[in-house]
Amino acid sequence: MDIRANQAGADAGHGISFREAFHVWLRVACLSFGGPAGQIAVMHRILVEEKNWISEGRFLHALNYCMLLPGPEAQQLATYVGWLMHRTAGGLMAGGLFILPGIIAIMGLSYVYAAFGNVSFVEALFFGLKAAVLAIVIEAVVRVGKRALKNRIMIALAAIAFVAIFFFAVPFPVIIIAAGAIGYIGAKQGRPEFAPAAHGHGGGSAAIDSMLGEAVPEHVRPNTPRAIRTAALWLALWLIPVAALLLILGQASVFSQIALFFSKMALVTFGGAYAVLAYVAQQAVEHYHWLKPHEMLDGLGMAETTPGPLIMVLQFVGFMAAYRDASGLSPMLAATLGGLLATWVTFTPCFLWIFVGAPYIERLRGNKGLAGALGAITAAVVGVILNLSIWFALHTLFRETVPVHAVPLDFDMPVLNSVDIPALVLSIAAATAIFRFKLGMLTVLGGSCAAGLALRMAGVI
């Protein structure tokens, strides 16, 4: 294959230099606060409205593809558009820059947390942070619910998903697979409840005016030999470190456990970060005992206040897991390796899905079955996020909970007289700021941290 001809085909019609693209993607990365909704909005504003790199219709088309894949859709959308514009190098640049600020920020905050987390000043900051995070998660339930629960069937799917995961501890992957199967079958049968929602003004005449245009570059077209080579490379980058850890250290090693657990997460992370974090939180806290419930909240607060995907909190989980089981290394060195390992096995598959699957996923345009599956999964995710918000609330607003294990029930019940009044007041204040006064996320987080410090200075907490 003529590489120069391939590059010419990729760049034809847009003339955007790699250097210019680097600066734009760096800007996107530094502004990627607010979870996937905010991050996608930032990309849309810069790539579609400001730079006119890609049309509205093609942007939404790429987003839909990324939502069908496991992993953080915003990071994959950046990788996808970067790949469309500048082939594999563009995808690596866009996807890598998207997570780089978060890697650096979460690692720095993890060092501070591990070293000074029991100091009153830091404890006060995170006390306030947890109240704001709870309000933000509740707001996510409302936001996703408005988009996904467009009929009674979808509302029922959300309710069933919540009951299944909260009261019966049904595994998250089982819920997602079941919802997807229901949506796929319903769409194939022509049920209107599973019909894809319209995207507003997608497409239109603006499609031909974008710098990329609507042409299909050569590298976007399916090529099976190239796909096999690409898959082999990215599978090796992902799985060889995992296999090496298992062979050298054994399954009991915390590093092997991190590699296996987060590799599994990379395969089942459908439905967005909040949904996945419900499963991760329960496994990390209750099964592996890597963290305590309030520490998981603290980690989510870090991810909320730093750029990059919310799923970057997994780096904090890996950091703390290895910090507490250093396997003969210094705790901070082990923690650093654990955090980076969690990040590697979480995000390496994201590039695999795009570089291998995207050319073939292009053929799925208009597939009603897949659109129905995605809609049903999104509805079920609302119930899973609601479970996450209640799980967070139990461990933020109450000092004690009582586990209920009466087959088939399996859930935690709050001890009502153990309610934490300062945490309750801060959570209500944060929710009021978000829902009533429409304050920005960073403003609410900053105000909650300041309130935590004020309460500590007043001797209330």
CORCOR-V219764 format. One record per residue. N is the residue number from 1. RES is the residue in three letters. SS is DSSP state (H for helix, E for strand, - for the rest). NEAR is the number of other ideal C-beta (glycine too) atoms within 8 Angstrom. Layout:
N:RES:SS:NEAR
N:RES:SS:NEAR
//
This chain:
1:MET:-:4
2:ASP:-:5
3:ILE:H:6
4:ARG:H:6
5:ALA:H:9
6:ASN:H:12
7:GLN:H:9
8:ALA:H:8
9:GLY:H:10
10:ALA:H:12
11:ASP:H:10
12:ALA:-:8
13:GLY:-:8
14:HIS:-:10
15:GLY:-:6
16:ILE:-:10
17:SER:-:6
18:PHE:H:9
19:ARG:H:6
20:GLU:H:8
21:ALA:H:15
22:PHE:H:10
23:HIS:H:8
24:VAL:H:11
25:TRP:H:14
26:LEU:H:9
27:ARG:H:9
28:VAL:H:16
29:ALA:H:14
30:CYS:H:8
31:LEU:-:8
32:SER:-:16
33:PHE:-:10
34:GLY:-:8
35:GLY:H:11
36:PRO:H:12
37:ALA:H:8
38:GLY:H:11
39:GLN:H:13
40:ILE:H:12
41:ALA:H:9
42:VAL:H:11
43:MET:H:14
44:HIS:H:10
45:ARG:H:9
46:ILE:H:12
47:LEU:H:13
48:VAL:H:14
49:GLU:H:6
50:GLU:H:7
51:LYS:-:8
52:ASN:-:9
53:TRP:-:12
54:ILE:-:14
55:SER:-:15
56:GLU:H:12
57:GLY:H:12
58:ARG:H:12
59:PHE:H:14
60:LEU:H:10
61:HIS:H:10
62:ALA:H:13
63:LEU:H:11
64:ASN:H:10
65:TYR:H:13
66:CYS:H:11
67:MET:H:9
68:LEU:H:9
69:LEU:-:12
70:PRO:-:9
71:GLY:-:14
72:PRO:-:13
73:GLU:H:13
74:ALA:H:13
75:GLN:H:15
76:GLN:H:15
77:LEU:H:13
78:ALA:H:15
79:THR:H:16
80:TYR:H:14
81:VAL:H:15
82:GLY:H:16
83:TRP:H:16
84:LEU:H:11
85:MET:H:13
86:HIS:H:13
87:ARG:H:11
88:THR:H:8
89:ALA:H:8
90:GLY:H:14
91:GLY:H:16
92:LEU:H:11
93:MET:H:14
94:ALA:H:16
95:GLY:H:17
96:GLY:H:8
97:LEU:H:14
98:PHE:H:16
99:ILE:H:15
100:LEU:H:10
101:PRO:H:13
102:GLY:H:15
103:ILE:H:13
104:ILE:H:8
105:ALA:H:12
106:ILE:H:18
107:MET:H:13
108:GLY:H:8
109:LEU:H:11
110:SER:H:15
111:TYR:H:9
112:VAL:H:10
113:TYR:H:14
114:ALA:H:12
115:ALA:H:6
116:PHE:H:8
117:GLY:-:11
118:ASN:-:5
119:VAL:-:7
120:SER:H:6
121:PHE:H:9
122:VAL:H:12
123:GLU:H:11
124:ALA:H:14
125:LEU:H:11
126:PHE:H:15
127:PHE:H:15
128:GLY:H:16
129:LEU:H:16
130:LYS:H:15
131:ALA:H:17
132:ALA:H:17
133:VAL:H:14
134:LEU:H:17
135:ALA:H:14
136:ILE:H:15
137:VAL:H:14
138:ILE:H:10
139:GLU:H:11
140:ALA:H:12
141:VAL:H:12
142:VAL:H:9
143:ARG:H:9
144:VAL:H:14
145:GLY:H:10
146:LYS:H:7
147:ARG:H:8
148:ALA:H:13
149:LEU:-:10
150:LYS:-:6
151:ASN:-:7
152:ARG:H:6
153:ILE:H:11
154:MET:H:14
155:ILE:H:10
156:ALA:H:8
157:LEU:H:14
158:ALA:H:16
159:ALA:H:9
160:ILE:H:10
161:ALA:H:17
162:PHE:H:12
163:VAL:H:10
164:ALA:H:11
165:ILE:H:14
166:PHE:H:11
167:PHE:H:8
168:PHE:-:10
169:ALA:-:7
170:VAL:-:7
171:PRO:-:7
172:PHE:H:12
173:PRO:H:8
174:VAL:H:8
175:ILE:H:15
176:ILE:H:15
177:ILE:H:8
178:ALA:H:9
179:ALA:H:15
180:GLY:H:13
181:ALA:H:9
182:ILE:H:10
183:GLY:H:15
184:TYR:H:13
185:ILE:H:9
186:GLY:H:13
187:ALA:H:16
188:LYS:H:9
189:GLN:-:6
190:GLY:-:5
191:ARG:-:10
192:PRO:H:5
193:GLU:H:9
194:PHE:H:12
195:ALA:-:10
196:PRO:-:8
197:ALA:-:7
198:ALA:-:4
199:HIS:-:7
200:GLY:-:4
201:HIS:-:6
202:GLY:-:9
203:GLY:-:8
204:GLY:-:8
205:SER:H:5
206:ALA:H:10
207:ALA:H:13
208:ILE:H:8
209:ASP:H:7
210:SER:-:13
211:MET:-:11
212:LEU:-:13
213:GLY:-:10
214:GLU:-:7
215:ALA:-:7
216:VAL:-:5
217:PRO:-:11
218:GLU:H:8
219:HIS:H:11
220:VAL:H:9
221:ARG:-:8
222:PRO:-:8
223:ASN:-:7
224:THR:H:6
225:PRO:H:6
226:ARG:H:7
227:ALA:H:12
228:ILE:H:8
229:ARG:H:8
230:THR:H:11
231:ALA:H:10
232:ALA:H:8
233:LEU:H:8
234:TRP:H:14
235:LEU:H:9
236:ALA:H:8
237:LEU:H:7
238:TRP:H:14
239:LEU:H:8
240:ILE:H:8
241:PRO:H:11
242:VAL:H:13
243:ALA:H:8
244:ALA:H:8
245:LEU:H:12
246:LEU:H:12
247:LEU:H:6
248:ILE:H:6
249:LEU:H:10
250:GLY:-:7
251:GLN:-:7
252:ALA:-:6
253:SER:-:10
254:VAL:H:11
255:PHE:H:13
256:SER:H:14
257:GLN:H:12
258:ILE:H:15
259:ALA:H:14
260:LEU:H:11
261:PHE:H:10
262:PHE:H:14
263:SER:H:13
264:LYS:H:8
265:MET:H:13
266:ALA:H:16
267:LEU:H:8
268:VAL:H:12
269:THR:-:11
270:PHE:-:10
271:GLY:-:11
272:GLY:-:11
273:ALA:H:11
274:TYR:H:15
275:ALA:H:15
276:VAL:H:14
277:LEU:H:13
278:ALA:H:15
279:TYR:H:14
280:VAL:H:12
281:ALA:H:12
282:GLN:H:10
283:GLN:H:10
284:ALA:H:13
285:VAL:H:13
286:GLU:H:6
287:HIS:H:7
288:TYR:-:9
289:HIS:-:6
290:TRP:-:9
291:LEU:-:12
292:LYS:-:6
293:PRO:H:9
294:HIS:H:10
295:GLU:H:9
296:MET:H:14
297:LEU:H:16
298:ASP:H:13
299:GLY:H:13
300:LEU:H:14
301:GLY:H:14
302:MET:H:15
303:ALA:H:16
304:GLU:H:13
305:THR:H:9
306:THR:-:13
307:PRO:-:10
308:GLY:-:16
309:PRO:-:15
310:LEU:H:13
311:ILE:H:13
312:MET:H:15
313:VAL:H:15
314:LEU:H:13
315:GLN:H:17
316:PHE:H:16
317:VAL:H:15
318:GLY:H:16
319:PHE:H:17
320:MET:H:17
321:ALA:H:16
322:ALA:H:18
323:TYR:H:13
324:ARG:H:8
325:ASP:-:8
326:ALA:-:12
327:SER:-:10
328:GLY:-:3
329:LEU:-:8
330:SER:-:6
331:PRO:H:10
332:MET:H:9
333:LEU:H:9
334:ALA:H:15
335:ALA:H:15
336:THR:H:10
337:LEU:H:11
338:GLY:H:17
339:GLY:H:16
340:LEU:H:12
341:LEU:H:15
342:ALA:H:15
343:THR:H:14
344:TRP:H:9
345:VAL:H:16
346:THR:H:15
347:PHE:H:13
348:THR:H:12
349:PRO:H:15
350:CYS:H:15
351:PHE:H:13
352:LEU:H:14
353:TRP:H:13
354:ILE:H:15
355:PHE:H:12
356:VAL:H:10
357:GLY:H:10
358:ALA:H:13
359:PRO:H:11
360:TYR:H:9
361:ILE:H:9
362:GLU:H:11
363:ARG:H:6
364:LEU:H:10
365:ARG:-:6
366:GLY:-:4
367:ASN:-:7
368:LYS:H:10
369:GLY:H:9
370:LEU:H:10
371:ALA:H:13
372:GLY:H:18
373:ALA:H:14
374:LEU:H:14
375:GLY:H:15
376:ALA:H:17
377:ILE:H:14
378:THR:H:13
379:ALA:H:17
380:ALA:H:17
381:VAL:H:17
382:VAL:H:15
383:GLY:H:18
384:VAL:H:18
385:ILE:H:16
386:LEU:H:12
387:ASN:H:13
388:LEU:H:14
389:SER:H:13
390:ILE:H:9
391:TRP:H:13
392:PHE:H:14
393:ALA:H:10
394:LEU:H:11
395:HIS:H:10
396:THR:H:14
397:LEU:H:11
398:PHE:E:13
399:ARG:-:6
400:GLU:-:7
401:THR:E:10
402:VAL:E:8
403:PRO:E:7
404:VAL:E:9
405:HIS:E:6
406:ALA:E:4
407:VAL:-:5
408:PRO:-:4
409:LEU:E:9
410:ASP:E:9
411:PHE:E:9
412:ASP:E:9
413:MET:E:8
414:PRO:E:12
415:VAL:-:10
416:LEU:H:6
417:ASN:H:4
418:SER:H:9
419:VAL:E:10
420:ASP:-:10
421:ILE:H:6
422:PRO:H:10
423:ALA:H:12
424:LEU:H:10
425:VAL:H:8
426:LEU:H:16
427:SER:H:14
428:ILE:H:8
429:ALA:H:11
430:ALA:H:16
431:ALA:H:12
432:THR:H:9
433:ALA:H:13
434:ILE:H:14
435:PHE:H:8
436:ARG:-:6
437:PHE:-:6
438:LYS:-:5
439:LEU:-:8
440:GLY:-:5
441:MET:H:11
442:LEU:H:8
443:THR:H:9
444:VAL:H:15
445:LEU:H:15
446:GLY:H:8
447:GLY:H:12
448:SER:H:15
449:CYS:H:12
450:ALA:H:9
451:ALA:H:12
452:GLY:H:17
453:LEU:H:12
454:ALA:H:8
455:LEU:H:14
456:ARG:H:14
457:MET:H:7
458:ALA:-:6
459:GLY:-:4
460:VAL:-:6
461:ILE:-:7
//
